[in-house]
């Protein structure tokens, strides 16, 4: 993305952020595309503040528009030209549809040797000769034949393994071996998902996956795809076209032959270069004491080959043509594979991460946000991306609500992601093959589209804040190129202790250790956390030794099953002990009173100003105080409401205490300018609004309901869920509710809010008071400050509630409508 020098104040940049920070959604091209409709939809994006998009060819394009054909490229050029006219950003997508690397099977066409390959193991009876012609198929290559001594079905005696050389096309086992293992390089028969009906998973025309470990196949992929785009729209590279997106390349392809390991021609040499022997091949399948070490070395060899054969050539091509490589690898914690991405990325999909059931903090997938952000910050990359929301509805359909969408944004942003790529905006939802294809549409074809500018502006503000800023943490968590620990970091999140993942390769090769501090790019770490002390390379152990000897702190999470073979300042035996161990060596930078495990805090410094990004990932409102180790003029910045205001902050002993109140799904930024110091005070700081009294009026009767849009005027007569009414279970649409209430006085001289609370509503509620639009809410709490719309005496209230499209599309029965109780509260000083 372009970097431009801003002259506006930080406050102005926050309130009106540059379009550089726009969300860049996947735009599913999935129907009979026309230039007119492409231009029309782009205008709709721009109107809602979405100033970028990824052109993503998707299943549903008719065969009359072949991929990369002149007709297809004409449409691409139309989109790019219109984006240029409107000042928008375009990312190109390098495949049709995914995973990337085969150019819709064209890499394999006319070059069948470029098809995806793998290694299979055949276990055969060694009591008689084996004729290789009976076991080798077309394209198969014998890599190794080994006679083994089996202990049981899952284990062998590795010391007894003998390599057997074929003679005259036959394998003869030694007399004392009953089992022969053949390791055969073979075609994986994997596929990708195509863009025409009949080309999806399991369908007869699914395109063949390419051999991503073969640099010659990658060269052909680049010629077919990247060069084709450059020939047609190269004039827009580096300006309108900012990046090329490569999407979870899969070495074996989808629906490949089961039991294979990733492989390619000549890969045995890569395997042995990582310290393995040819006789270690059985350990990729059998369990022995050394199996995990061999598998780890094998994965390292695969990743190195993948970088050299695929990612680096793509990155080099992009750099040479003035754009960035972006996208993401296949696994959630493949941080090492992001080495050559100019914009490192990841993807939150399939609701693997979610607000419920501990899925925000537990499990491998919870590392993916910091996978991309930490890969970027330790390599000096300005931006990092996440493709998010794909199949993130509860149940996998269209039940994603606005509140969950906001939750995912916050989950990513507070972890340092600063380029959001919503999955997806659909060109068409015509027919079940389109509207059921990795749903839901999170843009133009969903209920919140009339108000999507709220989301796009929010993403811009927060992306601006998390770009060109440095998160302030002394804690590094050691990780491998393909493993990011999550257990040791869970208490860090729950106790507002910020950290960054530091790859062991970067600790060794890109860091400077001086005076008890690890320095890398803009980061400085005085504490290193290690979750598993058995995993690390010898160079890493030496670096940790040097760090500790130089005054650094190494805290190791140690279990009884592990040998104590790492130098450590402190050892703990459970993650729950970590916070106490940290408290003994470094001061807490953030203290919540009362404590709250649901709040996440990121402390970033931007242009000398300190910002505390506070995000609520839980379900219950929080009210208390936050004490931080920074002092100066303190302001409360609300990125959703687009407001900046003062806050009742107090300083004492070099720390600032701030009143904090956060509802579920809310985020607030506290700005502290240390160049403008406030007088130290020791007053008790009250939480927001705790000193206000209130009078509550309940609106239980007198409701008038207009359900004509649902053609259910006679059935919906008051408050309650209309999906509970026979015949309305699967209707989706909008119902209007009207009522009146009285405010007897204009209130006190000091401004105090008058709050409308709708109670329970599903899903989107729009409110008008006395004919004036008072706002929209898309998640609980459905509260509105309506003080500025109130008149003394009688007031007219109108509410439009739109329910989830899942009721109609997925035929589910989600609660729908205004359920209440509805009340108006007048606060008094």
C-alpha positions in Angstrom: 0.0 0.0 0.0 1.2 3.5 -0.7 2.9 5.5 2.1 2.3 9.2 2.1 3.4 11.9 4.5 0.4 13.2 6.5 0.3 16.8 7.6 -3.0 16.7 9.5 -3.2 16.3 13.2 -3.5 12.8 14.7 -7.0 13.6 15.8 -8.0 14.6 12.2 -6.4 11.5 10.8 -8.3 9.3 13.2 -11.7 11.0 12.6 -11.2 11.1 8.8 -8.7 8.4 7.9 -7.1 8.1 4.5 -8.6 5.6 2.0 -5.2 3.9 2.2 -6.6 2.1 5.2 -9.7 0.8 3.5 -11.0 -2.7 4.0 -10.1 -4.7 0.8 -12.9 -7.4 0.5 -12.8 -10.4 -1.6 -15.2 -9.7 -4.5 -16.6 -13.0 -5.7 -16.9 -12.9 -9.5 -19.4 -15.8 -9.7 -21.9 -15.2 -12.5 -22.3 -14.0 -16.0 -20.2 -10.9 -15.6 -20.9 -7.7 -17.5 -19.0 -4.4 -17.6 -22.1 -2.4 -16.7 -22.7 -4.4 -13.5 -19.1 -4.4 -12.5 -19.0 -0.6 -12.7 -22.3 -0.4 -10.9 -21.1 -2.6 -8.0 -17.8 -0.7 -7.7 -19.8 2.5 -7.3 -21.8 0.9 -4.5 -18.6 -0.1 -2.7 -17.2 3.4 -3.0 -20.5 4.9 -1.7 -20.1 2.8 1.5 -16.5 3.8 2.0 -15.0 0.5 0.7 -12.2 1.9 -1.5 -10.6 -1.4 -2.5 -11.3 -4.9 -3.5 -9.7 -8.3 -4.5 -10.9 -9.5 -7.8 -11.6 -13.1 -6.9 -12.9 -15.4 -9.8 -15.3 -17.8 -8.1 -17.4 -20.8 -9.0 -20.5 -19.7 -11.0 -18.7 -17.9 -13.9 -20.1 -19.4 -17.1 -17.9 -21.3 -19.5 -18.4 -18.5 -22.1 -16.0 -16.4 -20.0 -12.8 -18.7 -19.8 -10.3 -17.8 -17.2 -7.6 -15.4 -18.4 -9.2 -15.2 -21.8 -9.5 -11.9 -23.7 -13.1 -11.7 -22.6 -12.2 -12.3 -19.0 -9.3 -9.8 -19.1 -11.6 -7.2 -20.7 -13.7 -7.4 -17.5 -10.7 -7.2 -15.3 -9.5 -4.1 -17.2 -13.0 -2.5 -16.8 -12.8 -3.0 -13.1 -9.3 -1.7 -12.8 -10.0 1.4 -14.9 -13.1 2.2 -12.8 -11.1 1.8 -9.6 -8.5 4.1 -11.0 -11.1 6.7 -11.8 -12.5 6.6 -8.2 -9.1 6.4 -6.5 -9.6 2.9 -5.3 -7.1 0.0 -4.7 -7.2 -3.3 -6.5 -5.6 -6.6 -5.4 -5.4 -9.2 -8.1 -6.0 -12.9 -7.2 -3.7 -15.4 -8.8 -6.0 -18.4 -9.2 -9.4 -19.6 -10.3 -10.6 -20.4 -7.7 -8.3 -21.9 -5.0 -5.8 -23.1 -3.7 -3.3 -21.2 -5.7 -0.6 -22.4 -8.0 -2.1 -24.3 -11.0 -3.7 -21.5 -13.1 -7.0 -23.5 -13.2 -5.1 -26.6 -14.2 -3.3 -25.0 -17.1 0.1 -25.5 -15.4 -0.4 -29.3 -15.8 -2.0 -29.1 -19.3 0.6 -30.2 -21.9 3.1 -30.7 -19.0 1.6 -33.6 -17.0 4.9 -34.0 -15.1 4.0 -30.7 -13.4 1.1 -32.3 -11.6 1.2 -32.4 -7.8 3.3 -35.2 -6.3 3.6 -37.0 -3.0 5.5 -39.8 -1.3 3.6 -43.0 -0.5 4.8 -46.0 1.5 3.9 -49.5 0.5 4.3 -52.3 3.1 4.9 -55.7 1.4 5.6 -59.2 2.3 9.4 -59.7 2.1 9.4 -63.5 2.0 9.4 -63.5 -1.8 10.9 -61.2 -4.5 8.9 -58.1 -5.4 8.5 -57.3 -9.0 8.6 -53.5 -9.3 6.6 -53.5 -12.5 3.7 -54.8 -10.4 3.7 -51.9 -7.9 5.0 -48.9 -9.9 2.3 -47.0 -11.9 2.6 -44.4 -14.6 4.8 -41.6 -13.3 5.9 -43.4 -10.2 9.5 -43.2 -9.1 11.0 -45.6 -6.5 12.8 -43.4 -3.9 13.9 -46.2 -1.5 13.3 -49.8 -0.7 14.0 -50.8 2.9 13.8 -54.0 4.8 12.5 -53.4 8.4 11.9 -55.3 11.6 8.4 -54.5 12.9 7.6 -54.4 16.6 3.9 -54.1 16.0 1.5 -52.5 13.5 2.7 -49.0 14.4 6.3 -49.4 15.3 9.6 -50.7 14.0 13.1 -51.2 15.2 14.9 -48.4 13.4 18.4 -49.8 14.1 17.5 -52.9 12.2 16.5 -51.1 9.0 18.4 -52.0 5.9 18.3 -50.3 2.5 17.7 -52.8 -0.4 18.9 -52.0 -3.9 16.7 -53.3 -6.7 18.3 -55.9 -9.1 16.8 -56.6 -12.5 13.6 -54.8 -11.6 13.1 -56.8 -8.4 13.4 -56.3 -4.7 14.7 -59.2 -2.6 14.5 -58.9 1.2 17.4 -60.2 3.3 16.6 -63.6 4.8 16.0 -62.3 8.3 13.5 -59.5 7.3 9.8 -60.3 6.8 8.7 -56.8 5.8 9.7 -54.6 2.8 8.8 -50.9 2.7 8.8 -49.2 -0.6 8.8 -45.4 -0.7 7.4 -44.2 -4.0 7.1 -40.8 -5.5 3.8 -40.6 -7.2 1.1 -38.2 -8.5 -1.1 -37.0 -5.7 -4.1 -36.7 -8.0 -5.0 -33.6 -6.0 -7.2 -30.9 -7.5 -8.2 -27.3 -6.9 -11.7 -25.8 -7.0 -12.5 -24.3 -10.4 -14.7 -21.4 -11.4 -17.3 -23.2 -13.7 -20.0 -25.5 -12.5 -18.6 -29.1 -12.8 -15.2 -28.0 -11.6 -15.7 -28.1 -7.8 -14.4 -30.6 -5.3 -15.3 -34.1 -6.5 -16.7 -33.0 -9.8 -15.4 -34.5 -13.0 -13.7 -31.3 -14.3 -12.0 -30.2 -11.1 -8.6 -28.7 -12.3 -5.4 -30.6 -11.5 -3.2 -29.2 -8.7 0.4 -28.4 -9.7 3.6 -29.5 -8.2 4.4 -26.4 -6.0 7.7 -27.8 -4.9 8.9 -27.8 -8.5 10.3 -24.4 -9.5 9.7 -25.1 -13.2 6.0 -25.5 -12.5 6.0 -22.2 -10.6 7.7 -20.5 -13.6 4.9 -21.7 -15.8 2.3 -20.6 -13.3 3.9 -17.1 -13.3 4.0 -17.0 -17.1 0.3 -18.0 -17.4 -1.1 -15.8 -14.6 1.1 -13.0 -13.5 2.5 -12.1 -16.9 -1.0 -12.3 -18.4 -2.2 -9.7 -16.0 0.8 -7.6 -16.5 0.3 -7.6 -20.3 -3.2 -6.3 -20.0 -3.2 -4.0 -16.9 0.5 -3.5 -16.3 0.1 0.3 -16.6 -1.9 0.2 -13.3 0.8 -1.8 -11.4 2.1 0.1 -8.4 -0.7 2.6 -8.4 -4.2 1.3 -8.6 -3.1 -2.4 -8.5 -1.2 -2.8 -5.3 -0.8 -6.5 -4.7 -1.2 -10.1 -6.0 -3.0 -12.4 -3.6 -1.9 -16.0 -3.4 -4.3 -18.2 -1.4 -3.4 -21.2 0.8 -1.3 -23.1 -1.8 -1.7 -26.8 -1.1 1.2 -29.0 -2.0 -0.8 -32.2 -2.4 -3.9 -30.5 -3.7 -7.5 -31.1 -2.5 -8.9 -34.6 -2.4 -5.5 -36.1 -3.0 -4.7 -39.8 -2.6 -4.8 -40.5 1.1 -1.7 -41.4 3.1 0.8 -39.3 1.0 3.5 -37.0 2.3 4.5 -33.9 0.4 7.3 -34.7 -2.1 8.8 -33.8 -5.5 11.6 -34.9 -7.7 15.0 -34.8 -6.0 13.5 -34.1 -2.6 15.4 -36.9 -0.8 18.5 -34.6 -0.9 16.5 -31.8 0.8 15.4 -34.3 3.5 18.9 -35.5 4.2 20.3 -32.0 4.3 18.2 -31.4 7.4 20.2 -34.0 9.3 18.1 -37.1 8.4 19.1 -40.3 6.8 17.4 -42.2 4.0 16.6 -44.9 6.7 14.6 -42.3 8.6 11.8 -42.3 5.9 9.8 -45.0 7.7 9.6 -42.7 10.7 7.3 -40.4 8.8 4.7 -43.1 9.3 5.9 -45.3 12.2 6.1 -44.3 15.8 9.6 -44.6 17.5 11.4 -42.4 20.0 12.9 -40.3 17.2 9.8 -39.9 15.0 8.9 -36.4 16.1 12.4 -35.1 15.5 12.5 -36.7 12.0 9.0 -35.3 11.2 10.1 -31.8 12.4 13.1 -32.0 10.2 11.0 -33.2 7.3 8.5 -30.3 7.7 11.4 -27.9 7.8 12.8 -29.3 4.5 9.3 -29.0 2.9 8.9 -25.4 4.1 12.4 -24.5 2.8 11.6 -26.0 -0.6 8.2 -24.3 -0.7 9.9 -21.0 -0.1 12.6 -21.5 -2.7 10.3 -23.1 -5.4 7.1 -21.1 -4.9 6.9 -18.1 -2.5 10.3 -16.5 -3.3 9.8 -16.6 -7.1 6.3 -15.0 -6.7 7.7 -12.4 -4.3 10.6 -11.6 -6.6 8.2 -11.2 -9.6 5.9 -8.9 -7.7 8.8 -6.7 -6.4 10.2 -6.5 -10.0 6.8 -5.3 -11.2 6.1 -2.7 -8.5 3.5 -4.6 -6.4 3.4 -6.6 -3.2 2.9 -10.3 -2.7 0.1 -10.9 -0.2 -2.2 -13.7 0.8 -1.5 -16.5 3.2 -0.1 -20.1 3.5 -2.3 -23.1 4.2 -1.7 -23.4 8.0 -2.7 -21.0 10.7 0.8 -20.9 12.3 3.1 -21.0 9.2 4.9 -17.9 10.2 8.1 -18.8 8.5 6.5 -19.1 5.1 5.6 -15.4 5.3 9.3 -14.5 4.9 8.9 -13.3 1.3 5.4 -11.7 1.6 5.6 -7.9 1.3 2.2 -7.9 3.0 2.1 -11.0 5.2 -1.3 -12.5 5.7 -3.5 -15.1 7.3 -7.1 -16.1 7.3 -9.8 -16.5 10.0 -12.4 -18.9 8.6 -14.8 -21.7 9.5 -15.4 -20.2 13.0 -12.2 -21.9 14.3 -11.9 -18.7 16.2 -15.1 -17.4 17.8 -16.5 -15.6 20.9 -17.8 -18.8 22.4 -16.4 -21.9 24.0 -12.9 -20.5 24.7 -12.1 -20.3 21.0 -10.8 -16.7 21.2 -7.7 -17.9 23.2 -7.4 -21.7 23.0 -6.1 -23.8 20.2 -3.7 -23.5 17.3 -5.9 -21.2 15.2 -5.9 -18.5 17.9 -2.3 -17.7 16.9 -3.1 -16.6 13.4 -3.7 -12.9 13.9 -0.3 -12.5 15.5 1.2 -14.9 13.0 0.9 -12.2 10.3 1.3 -9.1 12.5 4.5 -10.4 14.2 5.9 -11.7 10.9 5.4 -8.1 9.6 6.8 -6.2 12.6 10.0 -8.3 12.8 10.6 -7.8 9.1 9.8 -4.1 8.9 6.7 -4.6 6.8 4.1 -1.8 7.2 1.0 -3.8 6.6 -0.3 -7.2 7.3 -3.5 -8.7 6.2 -6.2 -11.1 7.3 -8.9 -12.6 5.1 -11.7 -13.1 7.6 -15.4 -14.0 8.0 -15.5 -16.9 5.5 -17.9 -19.5 6.9 -17.8 -17.8 10.3 -21.5 -18.0 11.1 -22.7 -20.3 13.8 -23.6 -23.4 11.9 -21.8 -22.3 8.8 -24.6 -20.5 6.9 -26.0 -17.0 6.9 -26.4 -16.6 10.6 -23.4 -14.3 11.1 -24.6 -11.2 12.8 -23.2 -7.7 12.9 -22.0 -8.1 16.5 -19.9 -11.1 15.6 -18.6 -9.3 12.6 -17.4 -6.5 14.8 -16.0 -9.0 17.3 -13.8 -10.6 14.5 -12.6 -7.1 13.5 -11.6 -6.3 17.0 -10.0 -9.7 17.6 -7.7 -9.1 14.7 -7.0 -5.4 15.2 -6.0 -5.5 18.8 -3.5 -8.2 17.9 -1.9 -6.0 15.3 -3.6 -6.8 12.0 -3.9 -3.6 10.0 -5.3 -4.6 6.6 -8.7 -6.3 6.8 -10.0 -8.4 3.9 -13.6 -9.3 4.5 -14.7 -12.6 2.9 -16.7 -11.8 0.9 -18.8 -9.5 -1.3 -20.8 -11.6 -3.8 -21.3 -10.3 -7.3 -24.4 -12.6 -7.4 -26.4 -14.7 -5.0 -28.5 -16.2 -7.8 -29.3 -19.8 -6.9 -28.0 -22.1 -4.1 -24.7 -22.9 -5.8 -23.9 -19.2 -5.4 -25.5 -18.1 -2.1 -24.4 -21.3 -0.3 -20.8 -21.1 -1.5 -18.7 -20.3 1.6 -21.4 -18.0 3.0 -22.4 -15.5 4.0 -22.1 -12.4 1.8 -20.9 -9.9 4.3 -21.5 -6.9 2.1 -24.0 -5.8 -0.5 -26.3 -8.8 -0.1 -26.7 -8.6 3.6 -29.0 -6.7 5.9 -26.4 -4.3 7.2 -25.3 -3.0 3.7 -27.3 0.3 4.1 -25.2 1.1 7.1 -21.9 -0.5 6.0 -20.1 2.8 6.1 -20.0 2.4 9.9 -18.0 -0.8 9.4 -15.7 0.5 6.7 -14.9 3.8 8.5 -14.3 1.8 11.7 -11.8 -0.5 9.9 -10.1 2.5 8.4 -9.7 4.3 11.8 -8.3 1.2 13.5 -6.1 0.2 10.6 -4.7 3.7 10.5 -3.9 3.4 14.2 -2.2 0.0 13.9 0.0 1.2 11.0 3.2 3.0 11.4 3.0 2.5 15.1 5.0 0.3 17.5 3.4 -1.9 20.1 5.2 -1.4 23.4 6.0 -4.7 25.0 9.1 -6.2 26.6 7.9 -9.8 26.2 8.8 -12.1 23.3 7.4 -15.6 23.0 9.7 -17.9 21.2 8.2 -19.8 18.3 9.3 -22.0 15.4 8.7 -21.4 11.7 5.7 -23.7 11.8 4.6 -23.6 15.5 3.3 -20.8 17.6 2.5 -21.7 21.2 -0.9 -20.7 22.5 -1.0 -22.2 26.1 1.6 -19.9 27.5 0.1 -16.8 26.0 -3.5 -17.3 27.2 -2.8 -15.8 30.7 -1.0 -12.9 29.0 -4.1 -12.0 27.1 -6.3 -12.4 30.2 -4.0 -10.2 32.2 -3.4 -7.5 29.6 0.2 -8.4 29.2 1.1 -7.7 25.6 3.7 -9.9 23.8 5.0 -10.7 20.3 5.9 -14.0 18.8 9.7 -14.1 17.9 10.8 -16.8 15.4 13.9 -18.7 16.5 15.5 -18.1 13.1 15.1 -14.4 13.5 16.4 -14.5 17.1 19.6 -16.1 15.7 19.9 -14.2 12.4 18.2 -10.8 12.6 18.4 -9.8 16.3 21.0 -7.9 18.3 21.5 -9.0 21.9 22.9 -6.1 24.0 22.7 -5.3 27.7 20.0 -7.8 28.5 17.8 -6.8 25.5 16.9 -8.4 22.2 16.6 -5.7 19.5 15.0 -6.5 16.2 13.6 -3.7 13.9 11.6 -1.4 16.2 11.1 -3.9 19.0 13.1 -4.4 22.2 12.6 -7.4 24.5 13.9 -8.0 28.0 11.9 -11.2 28.6 11.7 -14.4 26.5 9.0 -17.0 27.2 9.6 -20.6 26.1 6.8 -23.1 26.2 8.6 -26.3 25.2 12.3 -26.6 25.8 12.9 -29.7 23.6 12.1 -28.1 20.3 14.9 -25.6 19.6 17.9 -25.6 17.4 21.4 -25.5 18.9 22.0 -22.0 17.6 18.8 -20.9 19.4 20.0 -22.4 22.7 23.2 -20.5 22.4 21.4 -17.3 21.7 19.2 -17.8 24.8 22.3 -18.5 26.8 23.9 -15.3 25.6 20.7 -13.3 26.3 20.5 -14.6 29.9 24.2 -14.2 30.6 23.8 -10.6 29.3 21.0 -9.9 31.9 18.0 -11.0 30.0 15.1 -13.0 31.5 14.2 -16.4 30.2 11.0 -18.0 31.6 10.4 -21.6 30.6 7.1 -23.5 30.9 8.5 -26.9 32.0 6.6 -30.1 32.4 7.7 -33.2 34.3 8.1 -35.1 31.0 10.6 -32.7 29.7 14.3 -32.7 30.4 15.6 -29.4 31.7 18.0 -28.7 28.9 17.5 -24.9 28.3 19.1 -22.2 30.4 16.3 -20.4 32.3 16.0 -17.6 34.8 12.7 -19.0 36.0 10.9 -22.3 35.4 7.1 -22.7 35.8 5.1 -25.9 35.6 1.8 -24.5 34.5 0.6 -21.5 32.5 -1.3 -20.2 35.5 2.0 -19.5 37.2 3.2 -17.2 34.5 1.8 -13.9 35.6 3.2 -14.2 39.1 6.6 -15.0 37.6 6.4 -11.9 35.4 5.3 -9.7 38.3 8.6 -10.6 40.1 10.8 -9.3 37.3 8.9 -6.5 35.4 6.1 -4.1 36.5 2.7 -4.6 35.1 2.2 -2.0 32.3 -1.7 -2.2 32.6 -3.7 -2.8 35.7 -7.5 -3.3 35.6 -9.5 -2.8 38.8 -11.4 -5.0 39.0 -9.5 -7.5 36.9 -11.2 -8.8 33.8 -10.1 -11.8 31.6 -12.2 -10.6 28.7 -10.5 -7.3 28.0 -7.6 -7.1 25.5 -5.2 -4.2 25.6 -2.6 -3.2 23.0 -0.3 -0.3 23.8 1.1 1.3 20.6 3.2 4.4 20.1 2.5 6.6 17.0 4.3 9.9 16.4 5.2 10.2 20.0 1.6 9.7 21.3 0.7 6.6 23.3 -2.5 4.8 22.5 -4.1 2.1 24.6 -6.5 0.1 22.4 -9.0 -1.6 24.7 -11.2 -4.3 23.2 -14.0 -6.3 24.9 -14.1 -9.9 23.8 -16.6 -11.1 26.4 -20.3 -10.9 26.9 -20.8 -8.9 30.1 -20.3 -5.1 30.4 -17.1 -4.0 32.3 -17.0 -1.1 34.6 -13.8 -0.1 36.5 -10.5 1.6 36.1 -7.3 1.1 34.0 -4.0 2.2 35.3 -1.1 2.6 32.8 2.6 3.5 33.1 2.3 6.6 30.8 1.3 10.1 31.8 0.2 13.1 29.8 -3.0 14.7 28.4 -5.5 11.8 28.2 -8.4 11.6 25.7 -11.0 9.0 25.0 -11.2 8.2 21.3 -14.2 6.1 20.1 -13.5 4.6 16.7 -17.1 3.3 16.2 -18.9 6.5 17.1 -16.2 8.7 15.5 -15.7 10.9 18.5 -12.9 12.3 20.6 -13.5 13.5 24.1 -11.9 14.2 27.5 -11.9 11.6 30.2 -11.7 11.8 34.0 -8.1 10.6 34.2 -5.8 11.2 37.1 -2.0 10.9 37.5 -0.1 9.7 40.5 3.4 8.3 41.0 4.1 8.5 37.3 1.1 6.5 36.3 -2.3 7.4 34.9 -5.6 5.9 36.1 -8.6 6.1 33.7 -12.2 5.3 34.2 -13.3 2.5 31.9 -16.7 1.3 30.9 -17.1 -1.1 28.0 -20.1 -2.9 26.7 -19.8 -6.2 24.9 -18.5 -5.8 21.4 -17.2 -2.3 22.3 -13.7 -1.0 21.7 -12.2 2.3 23.0 -8.8 4.0 22.4 -7.2 6.0 25.1 -4.8 8.6 23.8 -2.0 9.9 26.1 0.1 12.8 24.8 3.2 12.9 27.1 4.3 16.3 25.7 1.4 17.8 27.6 1.6 16.8 31.3 -1.2 17.0 33.8 -0.8 17.8 37.4 -0.5 14.7 39.6 -3.6 14.0 41.6 -4.5 11.2 44.0 -8.3 11.4 43.7 -10.3 8.3 43.5 -11.3 7.7 39.9 -14.9 6.6 39.3 -16.0 4.5 36.4 -17.9 6.2 33.7 -21.5 7.3 34.5 -21.4 5.7 38.0 -22.3 9.1 39.6 -25.5 9.5 37.7 -29.0 8.7 38.9 -31.7 7.7 36.5 -35.5 7.5 36.1 -36.7 4.6 34.0 -39.9 4.6 31.9 -41.0 1.2 30.5 -42.8 1.2 27.2 -44.9 -2.0 27.6 -48.2 -1.0 26.0 -49.4 1.1 23.0 -47.2 -0.5 20.3 -48.3 -0.2 16.7 -46.8 -2.7 14.4 -46.4 -2.6 10.6 -45.4 -6.0 9.2 -46.7 -5.3 5.7 -43.2 -6.1 4.1 -43.5 -9.6 5.5 -47.1 -9.8 4.4 -47.9 -10.7 8.0 -49.8 -7.6 9.2 -52.5 -9.7 10.9 -50.1 -12.0 12.7 -47.5 -9.7 14.3 -49.4 -7.5 16.7 -46.9 -6.6 19.4 -43.4 -7.2 20.8 -42.0 -10.7 20.6 -40.2 -13.0 18.2 -42.1 -13.4 15.0 -40.2 -16.7 14.3 -42.3 -18.2 17.1 -45.5 -17.6 15.1 -46.8 -20.4 12.9 -46.2 -19.6 9.3 -43.5 -17.0 10.0 -40.7 -19.2 11.1 -38.6 -18.8 8.0 -39.4 -15.3 6.9 -36.7 -12.6 6.7 -37.4 -8.9 6.4 -38.2 -5.7 8.3 -41.0 -4.9 10.7 -41.8 -1.4 11.9 -42.8 -0.6 15.5 -44.2 2.7 16.8 -45.0 4.2 20.2 -45.1 7.5 22.1 -43.5 8.5 25.4 -43.5 11.6 27.6 -40.6 13.6 28.9 -41.9 16.0 31.5 -39.0 18.4 31.7 -35.9 19.5 29.7 -33.6 18.0 32.3 -31.0 19.6 34.5 -28.7 22.4 33.4 -25.8 20.0 33.0 -26.1 17.8 29.9 -27.1 14.2 30.9 -28.1 11.4 28.5 -31.5 10.1 27.9 -31.1 6.5 26.9 -33.5 4.4 24.9 -32.9 0.7 25.6 -34.7 -1.8 23.3 -33.9 -4.8 25.4 -33.7 -7.8 23.1 -33.9 -7.3 19.4 -32.9 -9.4 16.3 -30.9 -8.4 14.4 -30.6 -4.8 13.2 -32.6 -2.0 14.8 -33.0 1.5 13.3 -34.5 4.2 15.4 -36.2 7.5 14.7 -37.3 9.9 17.4 -39.7 12.7 16.4 -38.9 12.0 12.8 -35.2 12.3 13.2 -32.9 9.3 12.6 -31.3 8.5 16.0 -29.0 5.7 14.9 -28.7 2.0 14.2 -27.6 -0.9 16.4 -26.7 -4.4 15.1 -25.9 -6.1 18.4 -26.7 -6.1 22.1 -26.9 -3.8 24.0 -29.5 -2.0 21.8 -29.1 1.3 23.5 -29.3 4.8 22.0 -28.6 8.2 23.6 -31.6 10.2 22.3 -31.1 13.3 24.4 -30.5 15.6 21.4 -33.8 14.4 19.7 -36.1 14.8 22.7 -38.7 17.6 23.1 -40.6 18.4 26.3 -43.9 16.5 26.5 -45.0 13.9 24.0 -42.3 12.2 21.8 -42.8 9.9 18.9 -40.7 6.7 18.6 -40.3 4.5 15.5 -38.2 1.4 15.3 -37.4 -0.7 12.2 -36.1 -4.2 13.1 -34.6 -6.4 10.3 -33.9 -10.1 11.2 -31.3 -12.4 9.9 -31.4 -13.7 6.3 -30.5 -17.1 7.7 -34.2 -17.7 8.5 -35.1 -17.6 4.8 -31.9 -18.9 3.2 -30.9 -21.6 5.7 -34.5 -22.3 6.8 -33.6 -21.9 10.5 -35.7 -20.3 13.2 -33.5 -17.6 14.8 -35.3 -15.1 17.1 -36.6 -12.2 15.0 -38.0 -8.7 15.7 -38.3 -6.4 18.7 -38.7 -8.5 21.8 -37.9 -5.9 24.5 -38.5 -4.9 27.2 -38.2 -1.3 25.9 -37.4 1.5 28.3 -36.4 5.2 28.3 -34.0 6.2 31.1 -33.4 9.8 32.0 -30.0 10.3 33.8 -29.5 13.1 36.3 -26.3 14.6 37.7 
